Amino acid sequence: MVSRNMVLYLLCFMILTVNSHGPPQERDNEDIAMGRKMGAKWCNMAKACNHDRVPICGISHAGDVVGFRDLCDMFDYNCIRRRNYRQTACPEDKSMLTVSRRPTNSYYDD
């Protein structure tokens, strides 16, 4: 017969083992901030989006500002690259952009 203490010990061991699996909480939070855990959300938004070719800027969790062709382009980028750029106001000085995904320099024309 298995004693009651032994059953409790095994139950506690199983619970502790399950909790120890997976990434540390800090890494999990970083993945969420960077969009790695939100890929499906961005991909669904990209599929339903209609390109309007109105240039926008996006900002990452690290503060990088990137120019995009339009909002749909940002959704595509987030989906494919597993990032989490959010729309933000574009800086007056376009040289402040980390990169511009616009293929021509018409993005820089006002």
CNS distance restraints for C-alpha pairs under 8 A (distance, minus, plus):
assign (resid   2 and name CA) (resid   6 and name CA) 6.54 0.50 0.50
assign (resid   2 and name CA) (resid   7 and name CA) 7.11 0.50 0.50
assign (resid   3 and name CA) (resid   7 and name CA) 6.58 0.50 0.50
assign (resid   4 and name CA) (resid   8 and name CA) 6.35 0.50 0.50
assign (resid   5 and name CA) (resid   9 and name CA) 6.06 0.50 0.50
assign (resid   6 and name CA) (resid  10 and name CA) 6.19 0.50 0.50
assign (resid   7 and name CA) (resid  11 and name CA) 6.12 0.50 0.50
assign (resid   8 and name CA) (resid  12 and name CA) 6.12 0.50 0.50
assign (resid   9 and name CA) (resid  13 and name CA) 6.11 0.50 0.50
assign (resid  10 and name CA) (resid  14 and name CA) 6.16 0.50 0.50
assign (resid  11 and name CA) (resid  15 and name CA) 6.32 0.50 0.50
assign (resid  12 and name CA) (resid  16 and name CA) 6.16 0.50 0.50
assign (resid  13 and name CA) (resid  17 and name CA) 6.08 0.50 0.50
assign (resid  14 and name CA) (resid  18 and name CA) 6.25 0.50 0.50
assign (resid  15 and name CA) (resid  19 and name CA) 6.38 0.50 0.50
assign (resid  16 and name CA) (resid  20 and name CA) 6.36 0.50 0.50
assign (resid  17 and name CA) (resid  21 and name CA) 6.91 0.50 0.50
assign (resid  23 and name CA) (resid  27 and name CA) 6.19 0.50 0.50
assign (resid  23 and name CA) (resid  28 and name CA) 6.08 0.50 0.50
assign (resid  24 and name CA) (resid  28 and name CA) 6.24 0.50 0.50
assign (resid  25 and name CA) (resid  29 and name CA) 6.14 0.50 0.50
assign (resid  26 and name CA) (resid  30 and name CA) 6.25 0.50 0.50
assign (resid  27 and name CA) (resid  31 and name CA) 6.13 0.50 0.50
assign (resid  28 and name CA) (resid  32 and name CA) 6.36 0.50 0.50
assign (resid  29 and name CA) (resid  33 and name CA) 6.20 0.50 0.50
assign (resid  30 and name CA) (resid  34 and name CA) 6.10 0.50 0.50
assign (resid  31 and name CA) (resid  35 and name CA) 6.09 0.50 0.50
assign (resid  31 and name CA) (resid  36 and name CA) 5.03 0.50 0.50
assign (resid  31 and name CA) (resid  37 and name CA) 6.03 0.50 0.50
assign (resid  32 and name CA) (resid  36 and name CA) 5.85 0.50 0.50
assign (resid  32 and name CA) (resid  37 and name CA) 5.15 0.50 0.50
assign (resid  32 and name CA) (resid  38 and name CA) 6.68 0.50 0.50
assign (resid  33 and name CA) (resid  61 and name CA) 6.27 0.50 0.50
assign (resid  33 and name CA) (resid  84 and name CA) 6.59 0.50 0.50
assign (resid  34 and name CA) (resid  60 and name CA) 7.47 0.50 0.50
assign (resid  34 and name CA) (resid  61 and name CA) 6.55 0.50 0.50
assign (resid  34 and name CA) (resid  82 and name CA) 7.14 0.50 0.50
assign (resid  34 and name CA) (resid  83 and name CA) 4.96 0.50 0.50
assign (resid  34 and name CA) (resid  84 and name CA) 4.91 0.50 0.50
assign (resid  34 and name CA) (resid  85 and name CA) 7.98 0.50 0.50
assign (resid  35 and name CA) (resid  39 and name CA) 6.23 0.50 0.50
assign (resid  35 and name CA) (resid  78 and name CA) 7.19 0.50 0.50
assign (resid  35 and name CA) (resid  82 and name CA) 5.45 0.50 0.50
assign (resid  35 and name CA) (resid  83 and name CA) 4.52 0.50 0.50
assign (resid  35 and name CA) (resid  84 and name CA) 4.25 0.50 0.50
assign (resid  36 and name CA) (resid  82 and name CA) 4.91 0.50 0.50
assign (resid  36 and name CA) (resid  83 and name CA) 6.30 0.50 0.50
assign (resid  36 and name CA) (resid  84 and name CA) 7.75 0.50 0.50
assign (resid  38 and name CA) (resid  42 and name CA) 6.52 0.50 0.50
assign (resid  38 and name CA) (resid  82 and name CA) 7.65 0.50 0.50
assign (resid  38 and name CA) (resid  84 and name CA) 7.81 0.50 0.50
assign (resid  39 and name CA) (resid  43 and name CA) 6.05 0.50 0.50
assign (resid  39 and name CA) (resid  78 and name CA) 7.19 0.50 0.50
assign (resid  39 and name CA) (resid  79 and name CA) 5.24 0.50 0.50
assign (resid  39 and name CA) (resid  80 and name CA) 7.94 0.50 0.50
assign (resid  39 and name CA) (resid  82 and name CA) 5.75 0.50 0.50
assign (resid  39 and name CA) (resid  83 and name CA) 7.87 0.50 0.50
assign (resid  40 and name CA) (resid  44 and name CA) 6.04 0.50 0.50
assign (resid  40 and name CA) (resid  79 and name CA) 7.26 0.50 0.50
assign (resid  41 and name CA) (resid  45 and name CA) 6.27 0.50 0.50
assign (resid  41 and name CA) (resid  79 and name CA) 8.00 0.50 0.50
assign (resid  42 and name CA) (resid  46 and name CA) 6.05 0.50 0.50
assign (resid  42 and name CA) (resid  75 and name CA) 5.46 0.50 0.50
assign (resid  42 and name CA) (resid  76 and name CA) 7.17 0.50 0.50
assign (resid  42 and name CA) (resid  78 and name CA) 6.10 0.50 0.50
assign (resid  42 and name CA) (resid  79 and name CA) 5.04 0.50 0.50
assign (resid  43 and name CA) (resid  47 and name CA) 6.22 0.50 0.50
assign (resid  43 and name CA) (resid  75 and name CA) 6.90 0.50 0.50
assign (resid  43 and name CA) (resid  76 and name CA) 6.72 0.50 0.50
assign (resid  43 and name CA) (resid  78 and name CA) 7.77 0.50 0.50
assign (resid  43 and name CA) (resid  79 and name CA) 4.86 0.50 0.50
assign (resid  43 and name CA) (resid  80 and name CA) 7.83 0.50 0.50
assign (resid  44 and name CA) (resid  48 and name CA) 6.41 0.50 0.50
assign (resid  45 and name CA) (resid  49 and name CA) 6.05 0.50 0.50
assign (resid  45 and name CA) (resid  72 and name CA) 7.91 0.50 0.50
assign (resid  45 and name CA) (resid  75 and name CA) 6.47 0.50 0.50
assign (resid  46 and name CA) (resid  72 and name CA) 5.72 0.50 0.50
assign (resid  46 and name CA) (resid  73 and name CA) 7.76 0.50 0.50
assign (resid  46 and name CA) (resid  75 and name CA) 5.01 0.50 0.50
assign (resid  46 and name CA) (resid  76 and name CA) 5.36 0.50 0.50
assign (resid  46 and name CA) (resid  79 and name CA) 7.51 0.50 0.50
assign (resid  49 and name CA) (resid  72 and name CA) 5.63 0.50 0.50
assign (resid  50 and name CA) (resid  72 and name CA) 6.72 0.50 0.50
assign (resid  51 and name CA) (resid  70 and name CA) 6.58 0.50 0.50
assign (resid  51 and name CA) (resid  71 and name CA) 7.38 0.50 0.50
assign (resid  51 and name CA) (resid  72 and name CA) 5.65 0.50 0.50
assign (resid  51 and name CA) (resid  73 and name CA) 7.59 0.50 0.50
assign (resid  52 and name CA) (resid  70 and name CA) 6.46 0.50 0.50
assign (resid  53 and name CA) (resid  69 and name CA) 5.73 0.50 0.50
assign (resid  53 and name CA) (resid  70 and name CA) 5.04 0.50 0.50
assign (resid  54 and name CA) (resid  69 and name CA) 6.51 0.50 0.50
assign (resid  54 and name CA) (resid  70 and name CA) 4.97 0.50 0.50
assign (resid  54 and name CA) (resid  71 and name CA) 7.63 0.50 0.50
assign (resid  55 and name CA) (resid  67 and name CA) 7.09 0.50 0.50
assign (resid  55 and name CA) (resid  68 and name CA) 5.77 0.50 0.50
assign (resid  55 and name CA) (resid  69 and name CA) 4.67 0.50 0.50
assign (resid  55 and name CA) (resid  70 and name CA) 4.64 0.50 0.50
assign (resid  55 and name CA) (resid  71 and name CA) 7.54 0.50 0.50
assign (resid  55 and name CA) (resid 107 and name CA) 7.03 0.50 0.50
assign (resid  56 and name CA) (resid  67 and name CA) 5.94 0.50 0.50
assign (resid  56 and name CA) (resid  68 and name CA) 5.41 0.50 0.50
assign (resid  56 and name CA) (resid  69 and name CA) 6.62 0.50 0.50
assign (resid  56 and name CA) (resid  70 and name CA) 5.52 0.50 0.50
assign (resid  56 and name CA) (resid  71 and name CA) 6.47 0.50 0.50
assign (resid  56 and name CA) (resid  87 and name CA) 7.00 0.50 0.50
assign (resid  56 and name CA) (resid  88 and name CA) 7.57 0.50 0.50
assign (resid  56 and name CA) (resid  89 and name CA) 7.54 0.50 0.50
assign (resid  56 and name CA) (resid  90 and name CA) 6.78 0.50 0.50
assign (resid  57 and name CA) (resid  65 and name CA) 6.51 0.50 0.50
assign (resid  57 and name CA) (resid  66 and name CA) 5.47 0.50 0.50
assign (resid  57 and name CA) (resid  67 and name CA) 4.41 0.50 0.50
assign (resid  57 and name CA) (resid  68 and name CA) 5.80 0.50 0.50
assign (resid  57 and name CA) (resid  87 and name CA) 5.79 0.50 0.50
assign (resid  57 and name CA) (resid  88 and name CA) 5.55 0.50 0.50
assign (resid  57 and name CA) (resid  89 and name CA) 6.22 0.50 0.50
assign (resid  57 and name CA) (resid  90 and name CA) 5.19 0.50 0.50
assign (resid  58 and name CA) (resid  65 and name CA) 5.59 0.50 0.50
assign (resid  58 and name CA) (resid  66 and name CA) 5.30 0.50 0.50
assign (resid  58 and name CA) (resid  67 and name CA) 6.46 0.50 0.50
assign (resid  58 and name CA) (resid  68 and name CA) 7.25 0.50 0.50
assign (resid  58 and name CA) (resid  74 and name CA) 7.27 0.50 0.50
assign (resid  58 and name CA) (resid  85 and name CA) 5.23 0.50 0.50
assign (resid  58 and name CA) (resid  86 and name CA) 4.94 0.50 0.50
assign (resid  58 and name CA) (resid  87 and name CA) 4.30 0.50 0.50
assign (resid  58 and name CA) (resid  88 and name CA) 5.25 0.50 0.50
assign (resid  58 and name CA) (resid  89 and name CA) 7.84 0.50 0.50
assign (resid  58 and name CA) (resid  90 and name CA) 7.97 0.50 0.50
assign (resid  59 and name CA) (resid  63 and name CA) 5.80 0.50 0.50
assign (resid  59 and name CA) (resid  64 and name CA) 5.47 0.50 0.50
assign (resid  59 and name CA) (resid  65 and name CA) 4.52 0.50 0.50
assign (resid  59 and name CA) (resid  66 and name CA) 6.42 0.50 0.50
assign (resid  59 and name CA) (resid  85 and name CA) 5.10 0.50 0.50
assign (resid  59 and name CA) (resid  86 and name CA) 5.35 0.50 0.50
assign (resid  59 and name CA) (resid  87 and name CA) 6.40 0.50 0.50
assign (resid  59 and name CA) (resid  88 and name CA) 6.17 0.50 0.50
assign (resid  60 and name CA) (resid  64 and name CA) 5.31 0.50 0.50
assign (resid  60 and name CA) (resid  65 and name CA) 6.73 0.50 0.50
assign (resid  60 and name CA) (resid  83 and name CA) 7.75 0.50 0.50
assign (resid  60 and name CA) (resid  84 and name CA) 6.12 0.50 0.50
assign (resid  60 and name CA) (resid  85 and name CA) 4.59 0.50 0.50
assign (resid  60 and name CA) (resid  86 and name CA) 6.60 0.50 0.50
assign (resid  61 and name CA) (resid  84 and name CA) 7.28 0.50 0.50
assign (resid  61 and name CA) (resid  85 and name CA) 7.39 0.50 0.50
assign (resid  64 and name CA) (resid  97 and name CA) 7.53 0.50 0.50
assign (resid  64 and name CA) (resid  98 and name CA) 5.94 0.50 0.50
assign (resid  65 and name CA) (resid  90 and name CA) 7.99 0.50 0.50
assign (resid  65 and name CA) (resid  96 and name CA) 7.57 0.50 0.50
assign (resid  65 and name CA) (resid  97 and name CA) 5.23 0.50 0.50
assign (resid  65 and name CA) (resid  98 and name CA) 5.53 0.50 0.50
assign (resid  65 and name CA) (resid  99 and name CA) 7.53 0.50 0.50
assign (resid  66 and name CA) (resid  97 and name CA) 5.43 0.50 0.50
assign (resid  66 and name CA) (resid  98 and name CA) 5.46 0.50 0.50
assign (resid  66 and name CA) (resid  99 and name CA) 5.23 0.50 0.50
assign (resid  66 and name CA) (resid 100 and name CA) 5.66 0.50 0.50
assign (resid  66 and name CA) (resid 101 and name CA) 7.54 0.50 0.50
assign (resid  67 and name CA) (resid  90 and name CA) 7.66 0.50 0.50
assign (resid  67 and name CA) (resid  97 and name CA) 6.66 0.50 0.50
assign (resid  67 and name CA) (resid  99 and name CA) 6.41 0.50 0.50
assign (resid  67 and name CA) (resid 100 and name CA) 4.32 0.50 0.50
assign (resid  67 and name CA) (resid 101 and name CA) 5.89 0.50 0.50
assign (resid  67 and name CA) (resid 102 and name CA) 7.00 0.50 0.50
assign (resid  68 and name CA) (resid  73 and name CA) 6.06 0.50 0.50
assign (resid  68 and name CA) (resid  74 and name CA) 5.95 0.50 0.50
assign (resid  68 and name CA) (resid 100 and name CA) 6.25 0.50 0.50
assign (resid  68 and name CA) (resid 101 and name CA) 5.22 0.50 0.50
assign (resid  68 and name CA) (resid 102 and name CA) 6.08 0.50 0.50
assign (resid  69 and name CA) (resid  73 and name CA) 5.88 0.50 0.50
assign (resid  69 and name CA) (resid  74 and name CA) 7.78 0.50 0.50
assign (resid  69 and name CA) (resid 101 and name CA) 6.45 0.50 0.50
assign (resid  69 and name CA) (resid 102 and name CA) 5.24 0.50 0.50
assign (resid  70 and name CA) (resid  74 and name CA) 6.69 0.50 0.50
assign (resid  71 and name CA) (resid  75 and name CA) 6.45 0.50 0.50
assign (resid  71 and name CA) (resid  87 and name CA) 7.75 0.50 0.50
assign (resid  72 and name CA) (resid  76 and name CA) 6.16 0.50 0.50
assign (resid  73 and name CA) (resid  77 and name CA) 6.09 0.50 0.50
assign (resid  74 and name CA) (resid  78 and name CA) 6.11 0.50 0.50
assign (resid  74 and name CA) (resid  85 and name CA) 7.11 0.50 0.50
assign (resid  75 and name CA) (resid  79 and name CA) 6.11 0.50 0.50
assign (resid  76 and name CA) (resid  80 and name CA) 6.08 0.50 0.50
assign (resid  77 and name CA) (resid  81 and name CA) 5.71 0.50 0.50
assign (resid  77 and name CA) (resid  82 and name CA) 7.60 0.50 0.50
assign (resid  77 and name CA) (resid  83 and name CA) 7.31 0.50 0.50
assign (resid  78 and name CA) (resid  82 and name CA) 5.10 0.50 0.50
assign (resid  78 and name CA) (resid  83 and name CA) 4.47 0.50 0.50
assign (resid  78 and name CA) (resid  84 and name CA) 5.71 0.50 0.50
assign (resid  78 and name CA) (resid  85 and name CA) 6.56 0.50 0.50
assign (resid  79 and name CA) (resid  83 and name CA) 6.99 0.50 0.50
assign (resid  90 and name CA) (resid  94 and name CA) 7.80 0.50 0.50
assign (resid  91 and name CA) (resid  96 and name CA) 6.82 0.50 0.50
assign (resid  91 and name CA) (resid  97 and name CA) 7.61 0.50 0.50
assign (resid  94 and name CA) (resid 108 and name CA) 6.71 0.50 0.50
assign (resid 102 and name CA) (resid 107 and name CA) 6.33 0.50 0.50
assign (resid 105 and name CA) (resid 109 and name CA) 7.22 0.50 0.50
